[in-house]
Amino acid sequence: MLVSEPSKHVNNMLYSSDQVNPKTRLQFYHLKGYDLQAMEIETVLFTDWDGEPVVEITVKGVGTDEGGNDPDEDVGVSLL
């Protein structure tokens, strides 16, 4: 599992900048091969790693299911 260090630049911009209104909408994108794909928040977890507070944000493609799969994609999952 790849775990990246939180970006202190982003933290500083979001939490201490007077340029960002707390009601400002955040839009996430995934960039691959010069193609930007809009993302939406799937889950936000408030947790800790070794006693240090962490906010984990999981994003998925807009319009995908909770697993990030496109609606017309057969992923072999069966619901009973």
C-alpha positions as CSV (number, residue, x, y, z in Angstrom):
1,M,0.0,0.0,0.0
2,L,1.3,3.4,-1.0
3,V,1.1,6.0,1.7
4,S,2.1,9.5,0.8
5,E,3.1,12.2,3.2
6,P,0.5,15.0,3.6
7,S,1.3,18.1,1.6
8,K,2.2,20.8,4.0
9,H,1.7,23.4,1.2
10,V,-2.0,22.3,0.7
11,N,-2.6,22.2,4.5
12,N,-1.2,25.7,4.9
13,M,-3.3,27.0,2.0
14,L,-6.6,25.5,3.1
15,Y,-6.3,26.0,6.8
16,S,-4.4,29.3,7.3
17,S,-5.0,31.3,4.1
18,D,-7.3,34.3,4.3
19,Q,-7.8,33.8,0.5
20,V,-9.9,30.7,1.0
21,N,-13.5,31.1,2.3
22,P,-14.5,28.1,4.4
23,K,-17.6,27.7,2.1
24,T,-15.4,27.4,-1.0
25,R,-16.2,24.3,-3.1
26,L,-13.2,22.0,-3.6
27,Q,-13.0,20.3,-7.0
28,F,-10.7,17.3,-7.3
29,Y,-9.2,16.0,-10.6
30,H,-7.1,13.0,-11.5
31,L,-4.6,13.7,-14.2
32,K,-3.3,10.9,-16.4
33,G,-1.9,11.2,-19.9
34,Y,-2.9,14.9,-20.0
35,D,-6.5,13.9,-19.4
36,L,-8.3,15.5,-16.4
37,Q,-11.0,13.4,-14.9
38,A,-13.3,15.0,-12.3
39,M,-13.4,13.2,-8.9
40,E,-15.8,13.4,-6.0
41,I,-15.3,12.6,-2.3
42,E,-16.4,9.1,-1.5
43,T,-15.3,8.9,2.2
44,V,-13.7,11.2,4.8
45,L,-12.3,9.5,7.9
46,F,-10.9,11.2,10.9
47,T,-8.4,8.9,12.4
48,D,-4.8,8.8,13.7
49,W,-1.5,7.2,12.6
50,D,0.6,6.4,15.6
51,G,-1.1,9.0,17.7
52,E,-0.9,11.7,15.2
53,P,-4.3,13.1,13.9
54,V,-5.0,12.4,10.2
55,V,-7.9,13.1,7.9
56,E,-8.1,10.4,5.2
57,I,-10.0,11.5,2.0
58,T,-11.0,8.9,-0.6
59,V,-12.0,10.2,-4.0
60,K,-13.7,8.4,-6.9
61,G,-14.8,9.2,-10.4
62,V,-17.9,11.3,-10.7
63,G,-20.9,9.1,-11.3
64,T,-19.1,5.9,-10.3
65,D,-20.3,3.4,-7.7
66,E,-18.9,3.2,-4.2
67,G,-16.0,1.1,-5.6
68,G,-15.1,3.7,-8.2
69,N,-16.5,1.5,-11.0
70,D,-18.4,2.9,-14.0
71,P,-22.2,2.0,-14.0
72,D,-21.9,0.0,-17.2
73,E,-18.7,-1.8,-16.2
74,D,-19.0,-5.5,-15.3
75,V,-16.8,-6.0,-12.3
76,G,-18.0,-9.4,-11.3
77,V,-19.7,-8.4,-8.1
78,S,-23.0,-9.9,-7.3
79,L,-25.5,-8.5,-4.9
80,L,-27.7,-10.9,-3.0
